Amino acid sequence: MIVLIIIVLLVLWGISAYNQLIGSNERVANAMAQIAAQVESRWDALTNLIQATKSYQSHEFETLTQIVRERSGNVSRDASVQDIEKDQSAFTQAMRNLDIVVEQYPDLKASTIYQQTMTSVNQYENNVRESRMIYNDTVTRFNRQIKVFPNSIIAGMGGFTEKDYFKNTAEKTEMPTWE
């Protein structure tokens, strides 16, 4: 009888631990989805900014439009850290190209539409940074949860593995602001 009670308690504990791991895994996926939403909004703002430059230089407009078209665009809640990093590189390149156009046309930089849209781009860029920090915090909790004993047993049996973090790189340490 006591053995049966111990077995039942172990099974209930295992189910509870598994369900907690599922919840934590979903929080990580949700944090990535938040990044994806901010990345999409950021690209939309950049697209609007590119539209504002259209009348200034058609060649640069086509180049920038091509960059937007070629971006990964597949950032979703199932995206990996590497997918987001690749998208960030494409966005940074597009912004640098746009900055070159703006330097050639000072009256573009002074236009209200440009300034308002640039404010939106910067806000979305900040939102992406904040979302990445939230993601890393969520990943820390998840990774810790799957490593502690006895959860590590259930995590191993359930196929839960460590998630990657966003890491600070030299390029991100000196993040540009486009104003």
C-alpha positions as CSV (number, residue, x, y, z in Angstrom):
1,M,0.0,0.0,0.0
2,I,2.8,2.5,0.9
3,V,4.7,1.6,-2.3
4,L,1.5,2.3,-4.3
5,I,1.1,5.7,-2.6
6,I,4.8,6.5,-3.3
7,I,4.4,5.5,-7.0
8,V,1.2,7.6,-7.3
9,L,2.9,10.6,-5.8
10,L,5.9,10.2,-8.1
11,V,3.7,10.0,-11.1
12,L,1.7,13.0,-10.0
13,W,5.0,14.9,-9.4
14,G,6.2,13.9,-12.8
15,I,3.0,15.1,-14.5
16,S,3.2,18.4,-12.6
17,A,6.9,18.9,-13.5
18,Y,6.2,18.1,-17.1
19,N,3.3,20.6,-17.2
20,Q,5.5,23.2,-15.7
21,L,8.2,22.6,-18.3
22,I,5.5,22.9,-21.0
23,G,4.4,26.2,-19.6
24,S,8.0,27.5,-19.4
25,N,8.6,26.4,-23.0
26,E,5.5,28.3,-24.1
27,R,6.7,31.4,-22.3
28,V,9.9,31.2,-24.3
29,A,8.0,30.8,-27.5
30,N,5.8,33.7,-26.5
31,A,8.8,35.9,-25.8
32,M,10.1,35.1,-29.3
33,A,6.7,35.9,-30.7
34,Q,6.9,39.3,-29.1
35,I,10.3,39.9,-30.8
36,A,8.8,38.8,-34.1
37,A,5.9,41.3,-33.7
38,Q,8.4,44.1,-33.0
39,V,10.6,43.1,-35.8
40,E,7.7,43.2,-38.3
41,S,6.6,46.6,-37.0
42,R,10.1,47.8,-37.3
43,W,10.3,46.7,-41.0
44,D,6.9,48.3,-41.7
45,A,8.2,51.6,-40.3
46,L,11.4,51.2,-42.5
47,T,9.2,50.5,-45.5
48,N,7.3,53.7,-44.8
49,L,10.6,55.6,-44.5
50,I,11.8,54.2,-47.8
51,Q,8.5,55.4,-49.4
52,A,9.3,58.9,-48.1
53,T,12.7,58.8,-50.0
54,K,11.1,57.6,-53.3
55,S,10.9,61.1,-54.8
56,Y,14.5,61.9,-53.9
57,Q,16.4,59.2,-55.7
58,S,14.9,56.4,-57.6
59,H,18.1,54.2,-57.7
60,E,18.5,54.2,-53.9
61,F,14.7,53.7,-53.6
62,E,15.0,50.5,-55.7
63,T,18.0,49.3,-53.7
64,L,16.3,49.8,-50.4
65,T,13.1,48.3,-51.6
66,Q,15.1,45.2,-52.8
67,I,16.7,44.9,-49.3
68,V,13.3,44.9,-47.7
69,R,12.0,42.3,-50.2
70,E,15.0,40.1,-49.6
71,R,15.0,40.1,-45.8
72,S,14.2,36.9,-44.1
73,G,10.7,37.8,-43.3
74,N,10.2,34.5,-41.6
75,V,10.6,35.7,-38.0
76,S,7.9,34.0,-36.0
77,R,7.4,32.5,-32.6
78,D,9.3,29.5,-33.9
79,A,12.3,31.6,-35.1
80,S,15.7,30.9,-33.7
81,V,18.1,33.4,-32.2
82,Q,20.1,33.0,-35.4
83,D,17.1,34.0,-37.5
84,I,16.6,37.1,-35.5
85,E,20.3,37.9,-35.8
86,K,20.2,37.5,-39.6
87,D,17.2,39.8,-39.7
88,Q,18.9,42.4,-37.5
89,S,21.9,42.4,-39.9
90,A,19.6,43.0,-42.9
91,F,17.8,45.8,-41.1
92,T,21.1,47.5,-40.1
93,Q,22.3,47.3,-43.7
94,A,19.1,48.8,-44.9
95,M,19.3,51.6,-42.4
96,R,22.9,52.3,-43.4
97,N,21.9,52.5,-47.0
98,L,19.0,54.8,-46.2
99,D,21.3,57.0,-44.1
100,I,23.6,57.5,-47.2
101,V,20.5,58.7,-49.2
102,V,19.5,61.0,-46.4
103,E,23.0,62.5,-46.2
104,Q,22.7,63.4,-49.9
105,Y,19.4,65.1,-49.5
106,P,19.4,67.3,-46.4
107,D,15.8,68.6,-47.1
108,L,14.6,65.0,-46.8
109,K,16.1,64.8,-43.3
110,A,14.2,68.0,-42.5
111,S,10.9,66.8,-43.7
112,T,8.2,66.1,-41.1
113,I,7.2,62.8,-42.6
114,Y,10.8,61.6,-42.5
115,Q,11.2,62.8,-38.9
116,Q,8.0,61.2,-37.7
117,T,8.7,57.9,-39.4
118,M,12.3,57.9,-38.1
119,T,10.9,58.3,-34.6
120,S,8.7,55.2,-35.2
121,V,11.7,53.3,-36.5
122,N,13.7,54.2,-33.4
123,Q,10.8,53.3,-31.1
124,Y,10.5,49.9,-32.7
125,E,14.2,49.4,-32.5
126,N,14.0,50.1,-28.8
127,N,11.0,47.7,-28.5
128,V,13.1,44.9,-30.2
129,R,15.9,45.5,-27.7
130,E,13.5,45.3,-24.7
131,S,11.9,42.2,-26.2
132,R,15.3,40.5,-26.5
133,M,16.0,41.3,-22.9
134,I,12.6,39.8,-21.8
135,Y,13.4,36.8,-24.0
136,N,16.8,36.2,-22.4
137,D,15.2,36.5,-18.9
138,T,12.6,33.9,-19.9
139,V,15.2,31.6,-21.4
140,T,17.2,31.9,-18.2
141,R,14.2,30.7,-16.1
142,F,13.5,27.9,-18.6
143,N,17.1,26.7,-18.8
144,R,17.5,26.8,-15.0
145,Q,14.2,24.8,-14.7
146,I,15.4,22.0,-17.0
147,K,18.8,21.8,-15.3
148,V,17.8,21.4,-11.7
149,F,17.4,18.0,-10.2
150,P,14.9,16.3,-10.3
151,N,13.3,18.3,-13.1
152,S,16.3,17.4,-15.2
153,I,15.0,13.8,-15.3
154,I,11.6,14.9,-16.6
155,A,13.2,17.4,-19.0
156,G,15.4,14.7,-20.5
157,M,12.5,12.3,-20.9
158,G,10.3,15.0,-22.3
159,G,12.9,16.1,-24.9
160,F,13.4,19.6,-23.4
161,T,16.7,21.2,-24.3
162,E,18.4,24.4,-23.5
163,K,17.4,27.5,-25.4
164,D,19.9,29.9,-26.9
165,Y,20.4,33.4,-25.6
166,F,20.8,36.6,-27.5
167,K,24.3,37.7,-27.0
168,N,25.9,41.1,-27.1
169,T,28.3,41.6,-29.9
170,A,30.7,44.4,-30.7
171,E,28.2,45.6,-33.3
172,K,25.3,45.8,-30.8
173,T,27.4,47.5,-28.1
174,E,27.6,50.5,-30.3
175,M,24.0,50.5,-31.7
176,P,23.5,53.4,-34.0
177,T,20.5,55.7,-33.8
178,W,19.2,56.9,-37.0
179,E,18.1,60.4,-36.6
